Amino acid sequence: MVKNTSWGARIGDKIIVSFLLVVTFLCFAPIWHTLVMSFSSSAAASAGMVTLWPVHFNLSSYSQIISDKAFFMAFGVSVQRVLLGGLTNFILTILMAFPLSRSPNEFKLRNVIMWFLVFAMLFKSGLIPIYLTVQGLGLVNSIWALVLPVAVPVFNVILLMNFFRSIPKEIDQAAIMDGSGPWNTLFKIYVPLSVPALATITLFSLVMHWNSFLDGLIYMSKTEDYPLQTYIQQLVVRVNLESMSGEEAARQLEISNKTLNAAKIIVSMTPIVAVYPFIQRYFIHGIMIGSVKE
C-alpha cells in the first residue's frame, strides 16, 4: 500500500487526528470529572470549584462507601444478576442461534421463527403487559424478575446466527460424515470456532445487566433488593426531591452527597471497565463478522 505524502494529505491527516482527539476528550471528560469530584472535598464540590483536578484531595467519600451496607447489598444483587443473567443469555442465545443458522430445508420453521424474532425486536409488548406477566408468574421481588424477561436478547441471537452461517459448510458436512450429531457439532465445532462472536455477545449481556436500573425500580418493592444502578439512581432522585423541602436542608444534603455519589458511580463502573480489556481483542472481530451474512 502506497501512502500519500503530499502536503494536502498531511494536513488532512492532522485535521482527522485533531478531530478524533477532541471527540475522545469530550467522551472521557464526564468520567474524569466524576472521578476528580469523588476525590475532592464536599465543600469544593458544592461550591462548583471542581473541574479537571481534585480540590482539597481526600478519600472520605470512599471511606463512607466502605461503611455503607446498603451499597454493598445492591452491589451483591447486581453481581448475582450479572452471573445468572449472563449465563442464561449465553446458553439460550447459542441454543437459538444454531438452529436458525440452518437453511429452511434443514429446519422447516426457520423463516417463521426468524420473522417472529425480528417483530419482537422491533415492537415491544409494553411495560404494563410485561409487569403483569412477571407478577402473574410470582417473580416480583425475586432475582429472576431481573433475568427472565431479558433471557433471550434477540440482537445477540441474530449476531451469533450470522456468525454461525459464516462458518464454511464443508466443516459441517465433514462432521456429519464422521457421524457427529447436532449437539456434538454445536459444542465441539461451532462453539470453539465462534469465540470472537461469543465474547462479543457476552460483553453485551454483561453491560446490559450491570447498567440496567428501570426493571429493578419496577419489580422490586424493597430497597434491599435493588440492583446497584437502581440504588444509585434512587440516591440522585432522593436528593432532587428533598431539595424542595427547604434551602438549608437542600444545601446540607448537596454538600454531603455530591462527592459520595460521584465515588459510588466510579465504583459501579469499575467491574465493567476491568472486564473489557480481556474481551476487547475479540470485540471488533466478532461484531464485524457477525453483522454481515455471507
C-alpha positions as a Markdown table, in Angstrom:
| # | Residue | x | y | z |
|---|---|---|---|---|
| 1 | Met | 0.0 | 0.0 | 0.0 |
| 2 | Val | 1.4 | 3.4 | -1.1 |
| 3 | Lys | 0.9 | 6.2 | 1.4 |
| 4 | Asn | 0.1 | 9.6 | 0.1 |
| 5 | Thr | 2.7 | 12.0 | 1.5 |
| 6 | Ser | 1.6 | 15.2 | -0.3 |
| 7 | Trp | 1.1 | 18.4 | 1.6 |
| 8 | Gly | -2.7 | 18.2 | 1.4 |
| 9 | Ala | -2.7 | 14.6 | 2.7 |
| 10 | Arg | -0.6 | 15.5 | 5.7 |
| 11 | Ile | -2.9 | 18.4 | 6.5 |
| 12 | Gly | -5.9 | 16.2 | 6.2 |
| 13 | Asp | -4.4 | 13.5 | 8.5 |
| 14 | Lys | -3.7 | 16.2 | 11.1 |
| 15 | Ile | -7.2 | 17.5 | 10.9 |
| 16 | Ile | -8.7 | 14.0 | 11.3 |
| 17 | Val | -6.4 | 13.2 | 14.3 |
| 18 | Ser | -7.2 | 16.5 | 15.9 |
| 19 | Phe | -10.9 | 15.9 | 15.5 |
| 20 | Leu | -10.7 | 12.4 | 16.9 |
| 21 | Leu | -8.7 | 13.7 | 19.9 |
| 22 | Val | -11.4 | 16.3 | 20.6 |
| 23 | Val | -14.1 | 13.7 | 20.4 |
| 24 | Thr | -12.2 | 11.4 | 22.7 |
| 25 | Phe | -11.8 | 14.2 | 25.2 |
| 26 | Leu | -15.5 | 15.0 | 25.1 |
| 27 | Cys | -16.3 | 11.4 | 25.7 |
| 28 | Phe | -13.8 | 10.9 | 28.5 |
| 29 | Ala | -14.3 | 14.3 | 30.2 |
| 30 | Pro | -17.5 | 13.5 | 32.1 |
| 31 | Ile | -15.9 | 10.3 | 33.5 |
| 32 | Trp | -12.8 | 12.2 | 34.5 |
| 33 | His | -14.8 | 15.0 | 36.1 |
| 34 | Thr | -16.8 | 12.4 | 38.2 |
| 35 | Leu | -13.5 | 10.8 | 39.2 |
| 36 | Val | -11.9 | 14.0 | 40.4 |
| 37 | Met | -15.2 | 15.0 | 42.1 |
| 38 | Ser | -15.0 | 11.8 | 44.2 |
| 39 | Phe | -11.5 | 12.8 | 45.4 |
| 40 | Ser | -12.5 | 16.4 | 46.2 |
| 41 | Ser | -13.8 | 17.8 | 49.4 |
| 42 | Ser | -17.6 | 18.2 | 49.7 |
| 43 | Ala | -17.3 | 22.0 | 50.2 |
| 44 | Ala | -15.3 | 22.4 | 47.0 |
| 45 | Ala | -17.8 | 20.2 | 45.1 |
| 46 | Ser | -20.7 | 22.2 | 46.4 |
| 47 | Ala | -19.1 | 25.5 | 45.5 |
| 48 | Gly | -18.5 | 24.3 | 41.9 |
| 49 | Met | -14.7 | 24.6 | 42.2 |
| 50 | Val | -14.0 | 21.1 | 40.9 |
| 51 | Thr | -13.2 | 20.9 | 37.1 |
| 52 | Leu | -10.4 | 18.7 | 35.9 |
| 53 | Trp | -8.3 | 18.3 | 39.1 |
| 54 | Pro | -9.3 | 17.4 | 42.6 |
| 55 | Val | -9.7 | 20.2 | 45.1 |
| 56 | His | -8.7 | 19.5 | 48.7 |
| 57 | Phe | -7.8 | 15.9 | 47.9 |
| 58 | Asn | -9.3 | 13.3 | 50.3 |
| 59 | Leu | -10.6 | 9.8 | 50.4 |
| 60 | Ser | -13.6 | 10.5 | 52.7 |
| 61 | Ser | -16.2 | 9.5 | 50.1 |
| 62 | Tyr | -14.6 | 6.1 | 49.5 |
| 63 | Ser | -14.3 | 5.6 | 53.3 |
| 64 | Gln | -18.0 | 6.3 | 53.5 |
| 65 | Ile | -18.8 | 3.7 | 50.8 |
| 66 | Ile | -16.9 | 1.1 | 52.8 |
| 67 | Ser | -19.2 | 1.6 | 55.7 |
| 68 | Asp | -22.4 | 1.8 | 53.6 |
| 69 | Lys | -24.1 | -1.6 | 53.9 |
| 70 | Ala | -26.9 | -0.8 | 51.5 |
| 71 | Phe | -24.4 | 0.0 | 48.7 |
| 72 | Phe | -22.7 | -3.4 | 49.1 |
| 73 | Met | -26.1 | -5.2 | 49.3 |
| 74 | Ala | -27.0 | -3.5 | 46.0 |
| 75 | Phe | -23.6 | -4.4 | 44.6 |
| 76 | Gly | -24.2 | -8.1 | 45.5 |
| 77 | Val | -27.6 | -8.1 | 43.9 |
| 78 | Ser | -26.0 | -6.8 | 40.7 |
| 79 | Val | -23.2 | -9.4 | 40.8 |
| 80 | Gln | -25.8 | -12.1 | 41.2 |
| 81 | Arg | -27.9 | -10.7 | 38.4 |
| 82 | Val | -24.9 | -10.5 | 36.0 |
| 83 | Leu | -23.9 | -14.1 | 36.8 |
| 84 | Leu | -27.4 | -15.6 | 36.4 |
| 85 | Gly | -28.4 | -13.3 | 33.6 |
| 86 | Gly | -25.2 | -13.6 | 31.6 |
| 87 | Leu | -25.1 | -17.4 | 31.9 |
| 88 | Thr | -28.8 | -17.6 | 30.9 |
| 89 | Asn | -28.3 | -15.2 | 27.9 |
| 90 | Phe | -25.2 | -17.2 | 26.8 |
| 91 | Ile | -26.9 | -20.6 | 26.8 |
| 92 | Leu | -30.2 | -19.6 | 25.3 |
| 93 | Thr | -28.5 | -17.4 | 22.6 |
| 94 | Ile | -26.4 | -20.3 | 21.5 |
| 95 | Leu | -29.3 | -22.8 | 21.5 |
| 96 | Met | -31.5 | -20.5 | 19.5 |
| 97 | Ala | -28.8 | -19.2 | 17.1 |
| 98 | Phe | -27.6 | -22.6 | 16.0 |
| 99 | Pro | -30.9 | -24.0 | 14.5 |
| 100 | Leu | -31.7 | -20.6 | 13.0 |
| 101 | Ser | -28.4 | -20.7 | 11.1 |
| 102 | Arg | -29.6 | -23.8 | 9.3 |
| 103 | Ser | -31.3 | -23.5 | 5.9 |
| 104 | Pro | -35.1 | -23.8 | 5.6 |
| 105 | Asn | -34.6 | -27.2 | 4.1 |
| 106 | Glu | -32.8 | -28.4 | 7.3 |
| 107 | Phe | -35.1 | -26.5 | 9.7 |
| 108 | Lys | -38.7 | -26.1 | 8.3 |
| 109 | Leu | -39.8 | -23.4 | 10.8 |
| 110 | Arg | -36.6 | -21.3 | 10.4 |
| 111 | Asn | -38.2 | -18.4 | 8.5 |
| 112 | Val | -41.3 | -18.3 | 10.7 |
| 113 | Ile | -39.3 | -18.1 | 13.9 |
| 114 | Met | -36.9 | -15.6 | 12.3 |
| 115 | Trp | -39.8 | -13.2 | 11.4 |
| 116 | Phe | -41.2 | -13.6 | 14.9 |
| 117 | Leu | -37.8 | -12.6 | 16.4 |
| 118 | Val | -37.5 | -9.6 | 14.2 |
| 119 | Phe | -41.0 | -8.5 | 15.0 |
| 120 | Ala | -40.4 | -8.9 | 18.8 |
| 121 | Met | -37.2 | -6.9 | 18.4 |
| 122 | Leu | -38.9 | -4.0 | 16.6 |
| 123 | Phe | -42.2 | -3.9 | 18.5 |
| 124 | Lys | -42.0 | -4.2 | 22.3 |
| 125 | Ser | -45.0 | -5.5 | 24.2 |
| 126 | Gly | -45.1 | -2.5 | 26.6 |
| 127 | Leu | -44.3 | -2.0 | 30.2 |
| 128 | Ile | -47.7 | -2.9 | 31.7 |
| 129 | Pro | -48.1 | -6.3 | 30.0 |
| 130 | Ile | -44.6 | -7.3 | 30.9 |
| 131 | Tyr | -45.2 | -6.3 | 34.6 |
| 132 | Leu | -48.5 | -8.2 | 34.7 |
| 133 | Thr | -46.8 | -11.3 | 33.2 |
| 134 | Val | -43.9 | -11.1 | 35.8 |
| 135 | Gln | -46.4 | -10.6 | 38.6 |
| 136 | Gly | -48.6 | -13.5 | 37.4 |
| 137 | Leu | -45.6 | -15.8 | 37.4 |
| 138 | Gly | -44.8 | -14.8 | 41.0 |
| 139 | Leu | -41.4 | -13.3 | 40.2 |
| 140 | Val | -41.9 | -9.9 | 41.7 |
| 141 | Asn | -39.2 | -9.2 | 44.4 |
| 142 | Ser | -37.2 | -12.1 | 43.0 |
| 143 | Ile | -33.8 | -12.0 | 41.3 |
| 144 | Trp | -35.5 | -13.9 | 38.4 |
| 145 | Ala | -37.6 | -10.9 | 37.6 |
| 146 | Leu | -34.4 | -9.2 | 36.5 |
| 147 | Val | -33.2 | -12.2 | 34.5 |
| 148 | Leu | -36.1 | -14.0 | 32.8 |
| 149 | Pro | -37.8 | -11.0 | 30.9 |
| 150 | Val | -34.5 | -10.4 | 29.1 |
| 151 | Ala | -33.4 | -14.1 | 28.9 |
| 152 | Val | -33.3 | -14.1 | 25.0 |
| 153 | Pro | -31.6 | -11.0 | 23.6 |
| 154 | Val | -32.8 | -11.0 | 20.0 |
| 155 | Phe | -30.0 | -8.8 | 18.7 |
| 156 | Asn | -27.4 | -11.2 | 20.2 |
| 157 | Val | -29.2 | -14.1 | 18.6 |
| 158 | Ile | -29.1 | -12.5 | 15.2 |
| 159 | Leu | -25.4 | -11.6 | 15.6 |
| 160 | Leu | -24.4 | -15.1 | 16.6 |
| 161 | Met | -26.7 | -16.7 | 13.9 |
| 162 | Asn | -24.9 | -14.8 | 11.2 |
| 163 | Phe | -21.6 | -15.8 | 12.6 |
| 164 | Phe | -22.6 | -19.4 | 12.6 |
| 165 | Arg | -23.7 | -19.0 | 9.0 |
| 166 | Ser | -20.3 | -17.6 | 8.0 |
| 167 | Ile | -18.6 | -20.9 | 9.1 |
| 168 | Pro | -17.9 | -23.0 | 5.9 |
| 169 | Lys | -20.5 | -25.6 | 5.2 |
| 170 | Glu | -17.7 | -28.1 | 4.4 |
| 171 | Ile | -16.9 | -28.3 | 8.1 |
| 172 | Asp | -20.5 | -29.1 | 8.9 |
| 173 | Gln | -20.6 | -31.8 | 6.2 |
| 174 | Ala | -17.4 | -33.3 | 7.3 |
| 175 | Ala | -18.7 | -33.6 | 10.8 |
| 176 | Ile | -21.9 | -35.3 | 9.6 |
| 177 | Met | -19.8 | -37.8 | 7.5 |
| 178 | Asp | -17.9 | -38.6 | 10.7 |
| 179 | Gly | -21.1 | -39.4 | 12.5 |
| 180 | Ser | -21.4 | -36.3 | 14.5 |
| 181 | Gly | -24.9 | -35.3 | 15.7 |
| 182 | Pro | -26.3 | -31.8 | 16.1 |
| 183 | Trp | -25.3 | -31.4 | 19.8 |
| 184 | Asn | -21.8 | -32.7 | 19.2 |
| 185 | Thr | -21.4 | -30.5 | 16.1 |
| 186 | Leu | -22.6 | -27.4 | 18.0 |
| 187 | Phe | -20.4 | -27.8 | 21.1 |
| 188 | Lys | -17.3 | -29.3 | 19.6 |
| 189 | Ile | -17.1 | -27.4 | 16.3 |
| 190 | Tyr | -19.3 | -24.3 | 16.2 |
| 191 | Val | -18.8 | -23.0 | 19.7 |
| 192 | Pro | -14.9 | -23.3 | 19.7 |
| 193 | Leu | -14.9 | -21.6 | 16.3 |
| 194 | Ser | -17.1 | -18.8 | 17.5 |
| 195 | Val | -15.1 | -17.4 | 20.4 |
| 196 | Pro | -15.0 | -13.8 | 19.0 |
| 197 | Ala | -18.7 | -13.7 | 18.5 |
| 198 | Leu | -19.4 | -15.4 | 21.9 |
| 199 | Ala | -17.1 | -12.8 | 23.6 |
| 200 | Thr | -19.0 | -10.0 | 21.9 |
| 201 | Ile | -22.4 | -11.1 | 22.9 |
| 202 | Thr | -21.2 | -11.9 | 26.4 |
| 203 | Leu | -19.9 | -8.4 | 26.7 |
| 204 | Phe | -23.2 | -7.0 | 25.5 |
| 205 | Ser | -25.1 | -9.1 | 28.1 |
| 206 | Leu | -22.9 | -8.2 | 31.0 |
| 207 | Val | -23.1 | -4.5 | 30.3 |
| 208 | Met | -26.8 | -4.7 | 29.8 |
| 209 | His | -27.4 | -6.5 | 33.1 |
| 210 | Trp | -25.0 | -4.3 | 35.0 |
| 211 | Asn | -26.3 | -1.0 | 33.7 |
| 212 | Ser | -30.0 | -1.7 | 33.9 |
| 213 | Phe | -31.9 | 0.2 | 36.6 |
| 214 | Leu | -35.5 | 0.6 | 35.5 |
| 215 | Asp | -36.5 | -3.0 | 35.9 |
| 216 | Gly | -35.1 | -3.0 | 39.5 |
| 217 | Leu | -37.3 | 0.0 | 40.2 |
| 218 | Ile | -40.4 | -1.7 | 38.8 |
| 219 | Tyr | -40.1 | -5.2 | 40.0 |
| 220 | Met | -38.5 | -4.6 | 43.5 |
| 221 | Ser | -40.6 | -3.1 | 46.3 |
| 222 | Lys | -37.8 | -3.4 | 48.9 |
| 223 | Thr | -34.7 | -1.2 | 48.7 |
| 224 | Glu | -32.5 | -4.1 | 49.9 |
| 225 | Asp | -33.5 | -5.9 | 46.7 |
| 226 | Tyr | -32.4 | -3.1 | 44.4 |
| 227 | Pro | -29.6 | -3.8 | 42.0 |
| 228 | Leu | -26.7 | -1.3 | 42.1 |
| 229 | Gln | -27.7 | 1.1 | 39.3 |
| 230 | Thr | -31.3 | 1.3 | 40.7 |
| 231 | Tyr | -29.8 | 2.1 | 44.1 |
| 232 | Ile | -27.6 | 4.9 | 42.7 |
| 233 | Gln | -30.4 | 6.3 | 40.6 |
| 234 | Gln | -32.7 | 6.5 | 43.6 |
| 235 | Leu | -30.0 | 8.3 | 45.6 |
| 236 | Val | -29.9 | 11.0 | 42.9 |
| 237 | Val | -33.7 | 11.2 | 42.7 |
| 238 | Arg | -33.9 | 11.4 | 46.5 |
| 239 | Val | -31.6 | 14.3 | 46.6 |
| 240 | Asn | -33.5 | 16.2 | 44.0 |
| 241 | Leu | -36.8 | 15.6 | 45.7 |
| 242 | Glu | -35.6 | 16.6 | 49.2 |
| 243 | Ser | -34.1 | 19.8 | 47.8 |
| 244 | Met | -37.7 | 21.1 | 47.6 |
| 245 | Ser | -38.2 | 21.0 | 51.3 |
| 246 | Gly | -36.1 | 24.0 | 52.2 |
| 247 | Glu | -32.9 | 25.8 | 51.3 |
| 248 | Glu | -31.0 | 24.9 | 54.3 |
| 249 | Ala | -31.8 | 21.2 | 54.1 |
| 250 | Ala | -31.1 | 21.2 | 50.4 |
| 251 | Arg | -27.7 | 22.8 | 50.9 |
| 252 | Gln | -26.7 | 20.4 | 53.6 |
| 253 | Leu | -27.9 | 17.4 | 51.5 |
| 254 | Glu | -25.9 | 18.6 | 48.5 |
| 255 | Ile | -22.8 | 19.1 | 50.5 |
| 256 | Ser | -23.0 | 15.6 | 51.9 |
| 257 | Asn | -23.9 | 13.7 | 48.8 |
| 258 | Lys | -22.2 | 15.2 | 45.8 |
| 259 | Thr | -18.8 | 13.6 | 46.2 |
| 260 | Leu | -20.3 | 10.5 | 47.7 |
| 261 | Asn | -22.5 | 9.9 | 44.7 |
| 262 | Ala | -19.5 | 10.5 | 42.4 |
| 263 | Ala | -17.5 | 7.9 | 44.3 |
| 264 | Lys | -20.3 | 5.4 | 44.1 |
| 265 | Ile | -20.6 | 5.9 | 40.3 |
| 266 | Ile | -16.9 | 5.3 | 39.9 |
| 267 | Val | -17.0 | 2.1 | 42.0 |
| 268 | Ser | -20.0 | 0.9 | 40.0 |
| 269 | Met | -18.1 | 1.4 | 36.7 |
| 270 | Thr | -15.0 | -0.4 | 37.8 |
| 271 | Pro | -16.1 | -4.1 | 37.2 |
| 272 | Ile | -17.1 | -3.5 | 33.6 |
| 273 | Val | -14.0 | -1.4 | 32.9 |
| 274 | Ala | -11.9 | -4.2 | 34.4 |
| 275 | Val | -13.6 | -6.9 | 32.3 |
| 276 | Tyr | -13.5 | -5.1 | 29.0 |
| 277 | Pro | -9.7 | -5.3 | 28.3 |
| 278 | Phe | -9.9 | -9.1 | 28.4 |
| 279 | Ile | -12.7 | -9.2 | 25.8 |
| 280 | Gln | -11.7 | -6.2 | 23.7 |
| 281 | Arg | -9.4 | -8.1 | 21.3 |
| 282 | Tyr | -12.4 | -10.3 | 20.3 |
| 283 | Phe | -14.9 | -7.5 | 20.2 |
| 284 | Ile | -14.3 | -5.8 | 16.8 |
| 285 | His | -13.6 | -9.1 | 15.0 |
| 286 | Gly | -16.8 | -10.6 | 16.4 |
| 287 | Ile | -19.1 | -7.7 | 15.7 |
| 288 | Met | -17.9 | -7.3 | 12.1 |
| 289 | Ile | -18.1 | -10.9 | 11.1 |
| 290 | Gly | -21.4 | -11.5 | 12.8 |
| 291 | Ser | -23.0 | -8.4 | 11.4 |
| 292 | Val | -23.0 | -9.4 | 7.7 |
| 293 | Lys | -24.5 | -12.6 | 6.3 |
| 294 | Glu | -22.3 | -14.3 | 3.8 |
